[in-house]
C-alpha cells in the first residue's frame, strides 16, 4: 500500500533529520512532500519553521512545497492546483504525483456530495484540469448542454440507511421494560 511505503520513508527521513547536524534541502523536501501527502499539515508547517532561512531562500522547491501547504491549510484548491504545476525533482516527483491524484479525487468527491450540478468552467477552474482530464476523472458523472455551457451532474450516492429516532426510542423503551420485568 502506498501509505505504508511513505510511512517507512517518513520514519527514515525523520531519523536522518535528528541524526544530522545540518540536513540538506533534499531531506526537507521529501519530508515536506510526505507530510502533505499524508495530510499532516501541522507537521509540514512546523517543519517549515525549523528549516534554516538560508535553505528557504536558496531552494525554490522548498518554497513551492510551502505554498502547497499554505493552500491546503486554507482550503484553497485552485491555488493548490496552480502551485503543484512545477518541475519537481526526481526524488519528489512520485510523491507529488500521488498527492495531486489524491487531492483531485478528494475535491471531486467533495463536489459530488455538495452539488447537484456544476458548470464545467467552474469545475475546470477549481481543479485546474484540461477538459480531457476532467472527462476522464468524472466518468460516473453525466454531462449536459445548457445553451453554450456544459453542466456536470455527479452520480447520486445512495444515502446510508439510518434508523429514525422514534424507532430507536421504541427499541430502548422495550429494552428498559424487559429489564424491569
Rosetta constraint file for C-alpha pairs under 8 A:
AtomPair CA 1 CA 5 HARMONIC 6.54 0.50
AtomPair CA 2 CA 6 HARMONIC 6.38 0.50
AtomPair CA 3 CA 7 HARMONIC 6.14 0.50
AtomPair CA 3 CA 38 HARMONIC 7.57 0.50
AtomPair CA 4 CA 8 HARMONIC 6.36 0.50
AtomPair CA 5 CA 9 HARMONIC 6.43 0.50
AtomPair CA 6 CA 10 HARMONIC 5.83 0.50
AtomPair CA 6 CA 34 HARMONIC 6.67 0.50
AtomPair CA 7 CA 11 HARMONIC 6.21 0.50
AtomPair CA 8 CA 12 HARMONIC 6.33 0.50
AtomPair CA 9 CA 13 HARMONIC 6.13 0.50
AtomPair CA 10 CA 14 HARMONIC 6.05 0.50
AtomPair CA 10 CA 31 HARMONIC 6.52 0.50
AtomPair CA 10 CA 34 HARMONIC 6.80 0.50
AtomPair CA 11 CA 15 HARMONIC 6.19 0.50
AtomPair CA 12 CA 16 HARMONIC 6.17 0.50
AtomPair CA 13 CA 17 HARMONIC 6.13 0.50
AtomPair CA 13 CA 27 HARMONIC 6.61 0.50
AtomPair CA 13 CA 30 HARMONIC 7.86 0.50
AtomPair CA 13 CA 31 HARMONIC 6.59 0.50
AtomPair CA 14 CA 18 HARMONIC 6.36 0.50
AtomPair CA 14 CA 31 HARMONIC 7.50 0.50
AtomPair CA 15 CA 19 HARMONIC 6.17 0.50
AtomPair CA 16 CA 20 HARMONIC 6.03 0.50
AtomPair CA 16 CA 23 HARMONIC 7.76 0.50
AtomPair CA 17 CA 21 HARMONIC 7.87 0.50
AtomPair CA 17 CA 23 HARMONIC 5.91 0.50
AtomPair CA 17 CA 27 HARMONIC 7.48 0.50
AtomPair CA 23 CA 27 HARMONIC 6.57 0.50
AtomPair CA 23 CA 28 HARMONIC 7.52 0.50
AtomPair CA 24 CA 28 HARMONIC 6.82 0.50
AtomPair CA 25 CA 29 HARMONIC 6.05 0.50
AtomPair CA 25 CA 55 HARMONIC 6.47 0.50
AtomPair CA 25 CA 59 HARMONIC 7.21 0.50
AtomPair CA 25 CA 62 HARMONIC 7.51 0.50
AtomPair CA 26 CA 30 HARMONIC 6.23 0.50
AtomPair CA 26 CA 91 HARMONIC 7.93 0.50
AtomPair CA 27 CA 31 HARMONIC 6.18 0.50
AtomPair CA 28 CA 32 HARMONIC 6.01 0.50
AtomPair CA 28 CA 47 HARMONIC 7.78 0.50
AtomPair CA 28 CA 51 HARMONIC 7.72 0.50
AtomPair CA 28 CA 62 HARMONIC 7.54 0.50
AtomPair CA 29 CA 33 HARMONIC 6.12 0.50
AtomPair CA 29 CA 61 HARMONIC 7.18 0.50
AtomPair CA 29 CA 62 HARMONIC 5.76 0.50
AtomPair CA 29 CA 65 HARMONIC 7.43 0.50
AtomPair CA 29 CA 92 HARMONIC 7.35 0.50
AtomPair CA 30 CA 34 HARMONIC 6.12 0.50
AtomPair CA 30 CA 91 HARMONIC 7.24 0.50
AtomPair CA 30 CA 92 HARMONIC 6.07 0.50
AtomPair CA 31 CA 35 HARMONIC 6.14 0.50
AtomPair CA 31 CA 44 HARMONIC 7.88 0.50
AtomPair CA 32 CA 36 HARMONIC 6.20 0.50
AtomPair CA 32 CA 44 HARMONIC 5.47 0.50
AtomPair CA 32 CA 47 HARMONIC 7.16 0.50
AtomPair CA 32 CA 48 HARMONIC 7.99 0.50
AtomPair CA 32 CA 65 HARMONIC 6.79 0.50
AtomPair CA 32 CA 66 HARMONIC 7.97 0.50
AtomPair CA 33 CA 37 HARMONIC 6.20 0.50
AtomPair CA 33 CA 65 HARMONIC 6.89 0.50
AtomPair CA 33 CA 92 HARMONIC 6.92 0.50
AtomPair CA 33 CA 95 HARMONIC 6.48 0.50
AtomPair CA 33 CA 96 HARMONIC 6.64 0.50
AtomPair CA 34 CA 38 HARMONIC 6.07 0.50
AtomPair CA 34 CA 95 HARMONIC 6.77 0.50
AtomPair CA 35 CA 39 HARMONIC 6.02 0.50
AtomPair CA 35 CA 40 HARMONIC 4.89 0.50
AtomPair CA 35 CA 41 HARMONIC 6.52 0.50
AtomPair CA 35 CA 43 HARMONIC 6.58 0.50
AtomPair CA 35 CA 44 HARMONIC 5.63 0.50
AtomPair CA 36 CA 40 HARMONIC 5.91 0.50
AtomPair CA 36 CA 41 HARMONIC 6.10 0.50
AtomPair CA 36 CA 44 HARMONIC 6.78 0.50
AtomPair CA 36 CA 69 HARMONIC 6.65 0.50
AtomPair CA 36 CA 99 HARMONIC 7.32 0.50
AtomPair CA 37 CA 95 HARMONIC 7.08 0.50
AtomPair CA 37 CA 96 HARMONIC 7.58 0.50
AtomPair CA 37 CA 98 HARMONIC 7.33 0.50
AtomPair CA 37 CA 99 HARMONIC 5.03 0.50
AtomPair CA 37 CA 102 HARMONIC 7.93 0.50
AtomPair CA 40 CA 44 HARMONIC 6.37 0.50
AtomPair CA 41 CA 45 HARMONIC 6.16 0.50
AtomPair CA 41 CA 69 HARMONIC 6.47 0.50
AtomPair CA 41 CA 72 HARMONIC 7.68 0.50
AtomPair CA 41 CA 73 HARMONIC 6.68 0.50
AtomPair CA 42 CA 46 HARMONIC 6.18 0.50
AtomPair CA 43 CA 47 HARMONIC 6.02 0.50
AtomPair CA 44 CA 48 HARMONIC 6.20 0.50
AtomPair CA 44 CA 66 HARMONIC 7.96 0.50
AtomPair CA 44 CA 69 HARMONIC 7.00 0.50
AtomPair CA 45 CA 49 HARMONIC 6.36 0.50
AtomPair CA 45 CA 66 HARMONIC 7.81 0.50
AtomPair CA 45 CA 69 HARMONIC 7.34 0.50
AtomPair CA 46 CA 50 HARMONIC 6.42 0.50
AtomPair CA 47 CA 51 HARMONIC 6.37 0.50
AtomPair CA 48 CA 66 HARMONIC 7.12 0.50
AtomPair CA 51 CA 55 HARMONIC 6.82 0.50
AtomPair CA 51 CA 56 HARMONIC 6.88 0.50
AtomPair CA 52 CA 56 HARMONIC 6.47 0.50
AtomPair CA 53 CA 57 HARMONIC 6.09 0.50
AtomPair CA 54 CA 58 HARMONIC 6.19 0.50
AtomPair CA 55 CA 59 HARMONIC 5.84 0.50
AtomPair CA 56 CA 60 HARMONIC 7.60 0.50
AtomPair CA 56 CA 62 HARMONIC 6.41 0.50
AtomPair CA 56 CA 63 HARMONIC 6.41 0.50
AtomPair CA 57 CA 63 HARMONIC 7.87 0.50
AtomPair CA 59 CA 63 HARMONIC 6.72 0.50
AtomPair CA 60 CA 64 HARMONIC 6.13 0.50
AtomPair CA 61 CA 65 HARMONIC 6.16 0.50
AtomPair CA 61 CA 88 HARMONIC 7.17 0.50
AtomPair CA 62 CA 66 HARMONIC 6.25 0.50
AtomPair CA 63 CA 67 HARMONIC 6.33 0.50
AtomPair CA 64 CA 68 HARMONIC 6.42 0.50
AtomPair CA 64 CA 83 HARMONIC 6.85 0.50
AtomPair CA 64 CA 84 HARMONIC 7.87 0.50
AtomPair CA 65 CA 69 HARMONIC 6.29 0.50
AtomPair CA 66 CA 70 HARMONIC 6.18 0.50
AtomPair CA 67 CA 71 HARMONIC 6.17 0.50
AtomPair CA 67 CA 80 HARMONIC 7.71 0.50
AtomPair CA 67 CA 83 HARMONIC 6.83 0.50
AtomPair CA 68 CA 72 HARMONIC 6.22 0.50
AtomPair CA 68 CA 79 HARMONIC 7.90 0.50
AtomPair CA 68 CA 80 HARMONIC 5.41 0.50
AtomPair CA 68 CA 83 HARMONIC 6.21 0.50
AtomPair CA 68 CA 84 HARMONIC 6.85 0.50
AtomPair CA 69 CA 73 HARMONIC 6.09 0.50
AtomPair CA 70 CA 74 HARMONIC 6.25 0.50
AtomPair CA 71 CA 75 HARMONIC 5.98 0.50
AtomPair CA 71 CA 76 HARMONIC 5.02 0.50
AtomPair CA 71 CA 77 HARMONIC 6.73 0.50
AtomPair CA 71 CA 79 HARMONIC 5.98 0.50
AtomPair CA 71 CA 80 HARMONIC 5.21 0.50
AtomPair CA 72 CA 76 HARMONIC 6.19 0.50
AtomPair CA 72 CA 77 HARMONIC 6.94 0.50
AtomPair CA 72 CA 80 HARMONIC 6.59 0.50
AtomPair CA 76 CA 80 HARMONIC 6.29 0.50
AtomPair CA 77 CA 81 HARMONIC 6.15 0.50
AtomPair CA 77 CA 107 HARMONIC 7.82 0.50
AtomPair CA 77 CA 126 HARMONIC 6.30 0.50
AtomPair CA 77 CA 127 HARMONIC 7.09 0.50
AtomPair CA 78 CA 82 HARMONIC 6.16 0.50
AtomPair CA 78 CA 125 HARMONIC 6.69 0.50
AtomPair CA 78 CA 126 HARMONIC 4.75 0.50
AtomPair CA 78 CA 127 HARMONIC 6.14 0.50
AtomPair CA 78 CA 128 HARMONIC 6.56 0.50
AtomPair CA 79 CA 83 HARMONIC 6.06 0.50
AtomPair CA 80 CA 84 HARMONIC 6.12 0.50
AtomPair CA 81 CA 85 HARMONIC 6.79 0.50
AtomPair CA 81 CA 100 HARMONIC 7.74 0.50
AtomPair CA 81 CA 126 HARMONIC 7.96 0.50
AtomPair CA 81 CA 127 HARMONIC 6.37 0.50
AtomPair CA 81 CA 128 HARMONIC 5.80 0.50
AtomPair CA 82 CA 128 HARMONIC 6.71 0.50
AtomPair CA 84 CA 96 HARMONIC 7.79 0.50
AtomPair CA 84 CA 100 HARMONIC 7.47 0.50
AtomPair CA 88 CA 92 HARMONIC 6.29 0.50
AtomPair CA 88 CA 93 HARMONIC 5.45 0.50
AtomPair CA 88 CA 96 HARMONIC 7.88 0.50
AtomPair CA 89 CA 93 HARMONIC 5.88 0.50
AtomPair CA 90 CA 94 HARMONIC 7.57 0.50
AtomPair CA 92 CA 96 HARMONIC 6.06 0.50
AtomPair CA 93 CA 97 HARMONIC 6.04 0.50
AtomPair CA 94 CA 98 HARMONIC 6.25 0.50
AtomPair CA 95 CA 99 HARMONIC 6.14 0.50
AtomPair CA 96 CA 100 HARMONIC 6.06 0.50
AtomPair CA 97 CA 101 HARMONIC 6.25 0.50
AtomPair CA 98 CA 102 HARMONIC 6.06 0.50
AtomPair CA 99 CA 103 HARMONIC 6.06 0.50
AtomPair CA 100 CA 104 HARMONIC 6.11 0.50
AtomPair CA 101 CA 105 HARMONIC 6.12 0.50
AtomPair CA 102 CA 106 HARMONIC 6.13 0.50
AtomPair CA 103 CA 107 HARMONIC 6.05 0.50
AtomPair CA 104 CA 108 HARMONIC 6.11 0.50
AtomPair CA 104 CA 127 HARMONIC 6.69 0.50
AtomPair CA 105 CA 109 HARMONIC 6.11 0.50
AtomPair CA 106 CA 110 HARMONIC 6.08 0.50
AtomPair CA 107 CA 111 HARMONIC 6.00 0.50
AtomPair CA 107 CA 127 HARMONIC 7.70 0.50
AtomPair CA 108 CA 112 HARMONIC 5.97 0.50
AtomPair CA 108 CA 138 HARMONIC 7.95 0.50
AtomPair CA 109 CA 113 HARMONIC 6.26 0.50
AtomPair CA 110 CA 114 HARMONIC 6.10 0.50
AtomPair CA 111 CA 115 HARMONIC 5.78 0.50
AtomPair CA 112 CA 116 HARMONIC 7.19 0.50
AtomPair CA 112 CA 153 HARMONIC 7.89 0.50
AtomPair CA 112 CA 154 HARMONIC 5.07 0.50
AtomPair CA 112 CA 155 HARMONIC 7.21 0.50
AtomPair CA 112 CA 156 HARMONIC 7.77 0.50
AtomPair CA 113 CA 157 HARMONIC 7.78 0.50
AtomPair CA 115 CA 154 HARMONIC 7.63 0.50
AtomPair CA 116 CA 153 HARMONIC 6.01 0.50
AtomPair CA 116 CA 154 HARMONIC 6.60 0.50
AtomPair CA 117 CA 151 HARMONIC 6.47 0.50
AtomPair CA 117 CA 152 HARMONIC 5.54 0.50
AtomPair CA 117 CA 153 HARMONIC 4.37 0.50
AtomPair CA 117 CA 154 HARMONIC 6.63 0.50
AtomPair CA 118 CA 122 HARMONIC 6.93 0.50
AtomPair CA 118 CA 123 HARMONIC 6.84 0.50
AtomPair CA 118 CA 151 HARMONIC 5.60 0.50
AtomPair CA 118 CA 152 HARMONIC 5.36 0.50
AtomPair CA 118 CA 153 HARMONIC 6.58 0.50
AtomPair CA 119 CA 123 HARMONIC 6.46 0.50
AtomPair CA 119 CA 149 HARMONIC 7.04 0.50
AtomPair CA 119 CA 150 HARMONIC 5.99 0.50
AtomPair CA 119 CA 151 HARMONIC 4.44 0.50
AtomPair CA 119 CA 152 HARMONIC 6.13 0.50
AtomPair CA 120 CA 124 HARMONIC 6.00 0.50
AtomPair CA 120 CA 149 HARMONIC 7.36 0.50
AtomPair CA 120 CA 150 HARMONIC 5.44 0.50
AtomPair CA 120 CA 151 HARMONIC 5.50 0.50
AtomPair CA 120 CA 152 HARMONIC 6.15 0.50
AtomPair CA 121 CA 125 HARMONIC 6.05 0.50
AtomPair CA 121 CA 150 HARMONIC 7.89 0.50
AtomPair CA 122 CA 126 HARMONIC 6.21 0.50
AtomPair CA 123 CA 127 HARMONIC 6.12 0.50
AtomPair CA 124 CA 128 HARMONIC 5.44 0.50
AtomPair CA 124 CA 129 HARMONIC 5.56 0.50
AtomPair CA 124 CA 130 HARMONIC 6.89 0.50
AtomPair CA 124 CA 131 HARMONIC 7.09 0.50
AtomPair CA 124 CA 134 HARMONIC 7.27 0.50
AtomPair CA 125 CA 129 HARMONIC 7.57 0.50
AtomPair CA 129 CA 133 HARMONIC 5.84 0.50
AtomPair CA 129 CA 134 HARMONIC 6.05 0.50
AtomPair CA 130 CA 134 HARMONIC 6.22 0.50
AtomPair CA 131 CA 135 HARMONIC 6.21 0.50
AtomPair CA 132 CA 136 HARMONIC 6.44 0.50
AtomPair CA 133 CA 137 HARMONIC 6.12 0.50
AtomPair CA 134 CA 138 HARMONIC 6.00 0.50
AtomPair CA 135 CA 139 HARMONIC 6.39 0.50
AtomPair CA 138 CA 154 HARMONIC 7.94 0.50
AtomPair CA 140 CA 154 HARMONIC 7.01 0.50
AtomPair CA 140 CA 155 HARMONIC 5.82 0.50
AtomPair CA 141 CA 152 HARMONIC 6.50 0.50
AtomPair CA 141 CA 153 HARMONIC 5.51 0.50
AtomPair CA 141 CA 154 HARMONIC 4.47 0.50
AtomPair CA 141 CA 155 HARMONIC 5.16 0.50
AtomPair CA 142 CA 152 HARMONIC 5.75 0.50
AtomPair CA 142 CA 153 HARMONIC 5.16 0.50
AtomPair CA 142 CA 154 HARMONIC 6.54 0.50
AtomPair CA 142 CA 155 HARMONIC 7.31 0.50
AtomPair CA 143 CA 150 HARMONIC 6.63 0.50
AtomPair CA 143 CA 151 HARMONIC 5.64 0.50
AtomPair CA 143 CA 152 HARMONIC 4.59 0.50
AtomPair CA 143 CA 153 HARMONIC 6.29 0.50
AtomPair CA 144 CA 150 HARMONIC 5.70 0.50
AtomPair CA 144 CA 151 HARMONIC 5.18 0.50
AtomPair CA 144 CA 152 HARMONIC 6.47 0.50
AtomPair CA 144 CA 153 HARMONIC 7.88 0.50
AtomPair CA 145 CA 149 HARMONIC 5.98 0.50
AtomPair CA 145 CA 150 HARMONIC 4.72 0.50
AtomPair CA 145 CA 151 HARMONIC 6.18 0.50
AtomPair CA 146 CA 150 HARMONIC 5.90 0.50
AtomPair CA 146 CA 151 HARMONIC 6.72 0.50
AtomPair CA 163 CA 167 HARMONIC 6.45 0.50
AtomPair CA 163 CA 168 HARMONIC 6.71 0.50
AtomPair CA 164 CA 168 HARMONIC 6.45 0.50
AtomPair CA 165 CA 169 HARMONIC 6.07 0.50
AtomPair CA 166 CA 170 HARMONIC 6.10 0.50
AtomPair CA 167 CA 171 HARMONIC 6.26 0.50
AtomPair CA 168 CA 172 HARMONIC 6.15 0.50
AtomPair CA 169 CA 173 HARMONIC 6.08 0.50
AtomPair CA 170 CA 174 HARMONIC 6.20 0.50
AtomPair CA 171 CA 175 HARMONIC 6.15 0.50
AtomPair CA 172 CA 176 HARMONIC 6.17 0.50
AtomPair CA 173 CA 177 HARMONIC 6.14 0.50
AtomPair CA 174 CA 178 HARMONIC 6.06 0.50
AtomPair CA 175 CA 179 HARMONIC 6.28 0.50
AtomPair CA 176 CA 180 HARMONIC 6.23 0.50
AtomPair CA 177 CA 181 HARMONIC 6.31 0.50
